[in-house]
Amino acid sequence: MIRKKTRQKLASLFEEQTGKQAHKWQIDVSEALILGLDSVVIAGTGAGKTMPFMMPVMLHREKFVLVISPLKVLQEDQASRFQAMGLKAAAVNGDTYSRELQKVC
């Protein structure tokens, strides 16, 4: 298990970046990912499933996360939300791919 201090930092960064309080399960999943454990989250639409895998990046800015989304609109929404939090993000699909984008990613 990671230290309590790290869990508190995850919660604090989440609140700073989103203006919301993280659910315990979001911090639990983030902790599992930091420890290198595989994780599965089953929750309804809008429950906050995306945030657990972005929270470790908030803590370790030198890391990156590859998100594979089935819908272009979801890709674009997630990329814009992550950018609004000060994270580097891009939606890469047949409509957006370019050599310039390849340099960024």
C-alpha positions in Angstrom: 0.0 0.0 0.0 1.2 3.5 -0.7 1.7 6.0 2.1 -1.3 7.9 3.5 0.6 11.1 2.5 0.4 10.0 -1.2 -3.3 9.2 -1.0 -3.9 12.7 0.6 -1.8 14.3 -2.2 -3.9 12.5 -4.8 -7.1 13.8 -3.2 -5.7 17.3 -2.9 -4.5 17.5 -6.5 -7.8 16.1 -7.7 -9.7 18.8 -5.8 -7.3 21.6 -7.0 -7.7 20.4 -10.7 -11.4 19.7 -10.8 -13.0 21.6 -7.9 -14.5 18.3 -6.8 -13.7 15.9 -4.0 -12.4 12.5 -5.1 -14.4 9.4 -4.1 -12.5 6.8 -2.0 -12.8 4.3 -4.9 -11.2 6.8 -7.3 -8.2 7.1 -4.9 -8.1 3.3 -4.4 -7.9 2.7 -8.2 -5.3 5.4 -8.6 -3.3 3.7 -5.8 -3.5 0.4 -7.5 -2.3 1.9 -10.8 0.6 3.6 -9.1 1.6 0.2 -7.6 1.4 -1.3 -11.1 -1.7 -3.4 -10.5 -4.3 -4.1 -13.1 -7.7 -2.5 -12.4 -11.2 -2.8 -13.6 -13.8 -0.2 -12.7 -17.5 -0.8 -13.3 -19.6 2.3 -12.8 -22.4 4.3 -14.6 -22.0 7.0 -17.1 -20.7 10.2 -15.5 -19.6 8.4 -12.3 -16.0 9.6 -12.7 -14.3 6.4 -14.1 -11.8 8.5 -16.2 -10.2 10.3 -13.2 -8.6 7.4 -11.4 -6.2 6.8 -14.3 -5.5 10.5 -14.7 -4.8 11.2 -11.0 -1.4 9.5 -11.0 -0.4 11.8 -13.9 -1.3 14.8 -11.8 1.1 13.4 -9.1 3.8 12.4 -11.5 3.8 14.9 -14.5 6.7 13.1 -16.2 4.5 10.0 -16.7 1.9 9.6 -19.4 -1.3 7.6 -19.9 -2.6 6.2 -23.2 -6.4 6.2 -23.2 -8.2 4.2 -25.9 -11.8 5.4 -26.4 -14.3 4.0 -28.8 -15.9 7.3 -29.7 -14.3 10.3 -31.3 -16.6 12.6 -29.3 -15.4 11.0 -26.1 -11.8 11.3 -27.2 -12.2 15.0 -27.8 -14.1 15.6 -24.6 -11.4 13.8 -22.5 -8.6 15.6 -24.3 -10.1 19.0 -23.7 -10.9 18.3 -20.0 -7.3 17.1 -19.5 -5.9 20.2 -21.2 -8.1 22.4 -19.0 -6.4 20.7 -16.0 -3.0 21.7 -17.4 -2.2 18.2 -18.7 -0.8 17.5 -22.2 -3.5 15.7 -24.1 -4.5 15.0 -27.7 -7.3 13.0 -29.4 -5.6 10.9 -32.1 -7.8 9.3 -34.7 -8.3 9.2 -38.5 -9.6 12.8 -38.4 -6.9 14.3 -36.3 -3.7 12.4 -37.1 -0.9 14.4 -38.7 2.9 14.3 -38.6 2.8 17.4 -36.4 0.6 15.6 -33.9 3.0 12.7 -34.0 5.7 15.0 -32.7 3.6 16.2 -29.8 2.7 12.7 -28.7 
